[in-house]
């Protein structure tokens, strides 16, 4: 699969997530993320500003004085995933959210990893299911795997 195909797949997965997420009886929640240099924190809720502020506050409380920035909001929350991507000089964290299920979250992260030629490695770190349950991961994706299509 080439980079263009991977990008199209990621866009299709994201678009599907907007239509296919299940709804709780009391309505869906969103999820907000905040990041500091050494971590990512999240909160769920129905209000974007409140969830992002909650995530930023968790980050401030737990990051050892690092500056914290709200980075992502998805509504409905769906499934989310966090991945650390490694580059020659530094690393960064990528977040996907609003996915319709575990398979879609994993596929979106893999597509992101394999679509950027500058990535040297990608570590899947965490999935968050529709109910907010964290599923820690210890998986590495080779960004060049499957890129020979």
C-alpha positions in Angstrom: 0.0 0.0 0.0 1.5 3.3 -1.0 1.4 6.5 1.0 -1.5 8.0 -0.9 -3.6 4.8 -0.3 -2.8 4.9 3.4 -3.8 8.6 3.6 -7.1 7.8 1.8 -7.7 4.9 4.2 -7.1 7.1 7.2 -9.5 9.7 5.9 -12.1 7.1 5.2 -11.7 5.7 8.7 -12.1 9.1 10.3 -15.2 9.9 8.2 -16.7 6.5 9.1 -16.1 7.2 12.8 -18.3 10.3 12.6 -21.2 8.1 11.4 -20.7 4.8 13.1 -20.0 5.5 16.8 -22.5 3.9 19.2 -24.6 6.2 21.4 -25.1 5.8 25.2 -28.7 6.0 26.5 -27.9 9.4 28.0 -26.2 10.7 24.9 -22.6 10.5 23.7 -19.6 12.1 25.4 -16.7 13.8 23.8 -13.0 13.5 24.8 -10.5 16.2 25.2 -6.7 15.8 25.3 -3.9 18.0 26.7 -0.2 17.4 26.3 3.1 18.4 27.9 6.6 17.5 26.8 6.5 14.2 28.7 2.9 13.1 28.5 -0.7 13.2 27.4 -3.8 13.5 29.6 -7.5 13.2 28.8 -11.0 13.9 30.1 -14.5 13.0 28.8 -17.6 15.0 28.9 -20.3 16.6 26.8 -18.8 20.1 26.7 -15.6 20.7 24.8 -14.3 23.6 26.9 -14.9 21.8 30.2 -13.3 18.5 28.9 -10.2 20.3 27.5 -9.8 22.3 30.7 -10.1 19.1 32.8 -7.4 17.5 30.6 -5.2 20.6 30.9 -5.6 20.7 34.6 -4.7 17.0 35.0 -1.7 17.7 32.9 -0.7 20.7 35.0 -1.2 18.7 38.2 0.8 15.6 37.1 3.5 16.9 34.6 6.0 18.2 37.2 5.6 21.9 36.2 5.7 21.4 32.4 3.6 23.7 30.3 0.4 22.0 29.2 -1.6 22.6 26.0 -5.1 21.4 25.0 -4.5 19.5 21.7 -7.5 17.5 20.6 -11.3 17.3 21.0 -13.6 14.7 19.5 -17.3 14.4 19.7 -18.5 11.7 20.0 -15.5 10.3 21.8 -15.7 6.8 20.3 -12.4 4.9 20.6 -9.2 6.8 21.0 -5.5 5.9 20.6 -2.2 7.4 21.5 1.1 6.7 19.6 4.6 8.0 20.1 6.3 8.6 16.8 10.1 8.7 16.6 12.1 10.9 14.3 15.9 11.1 14.0 16.1 14.1 16.4 13.0 13.9 18.6 9.6 12.2 19.2 6.0 13.4 19.4 2.7 11.9 20.4 -0.2 11.5 17.9 -3.7 11.1 19.1 -6.7 9.7 17.2 -10.2 9.8 18.6 -13.8 9.4 17.5 -13.1 6.0 16.0 -15.9 3.4 15.8 -14.0 0.6 17.4 -10.6 -0.9 18.4 -9.8 -2.1 14.9 -10.4 1.3 13.4 -8.3 3.1 16.0 -5.4 0.7 15.4 -5.8 1.1 11.6 -5.8 4.9 11.8 -2.6 4.9 14.0 -0.9 2.5 11.6 -1.9 4.5 8.6 -0.5 7.7 10.2 2.7 5.9 11.0 3.2 4.4 7.6 2.3 7.6 5.7 5.2 9.7 7.0 8.6 8.8 5.6 10.4 10.8 8.3 9.2 8.5 11.1 11.8 5.9 12.2 9.5 4.0 14.5 6.0 4.3 16.1 5.0 2.9 19.5 1.4 2.3 20.2 1.0 3.4 23.8 -2.7 3.4 24.7 -6.3 2.7 23.5 -9.3 4.2 25.3 -12.5 2.4 24.6 -16.0 3.9 24.1 -16.7 3.7 27.9 -13.4 5.4 28.8 -11.5 2.3 29.9 -7.8 2.5 29.2 -6.0 -0.4 27.5 -2.2 0.1 27.7 -0.3 -1.2 24.7 3.3 -2.1 24.1 3.5 -2.5 20.3 5.9 -1.1 17.8 5.0 -0.4 14.1 7.7 -0.2 11.5 6.8 2.8 9.4 8.4 1.2 6.3 6.4 -2.1 6.6 4.2 -2.4 3.6 5.5 0.8 2.0 7.0 -1.1 -1.0 3.6 -1.3 -2.8 
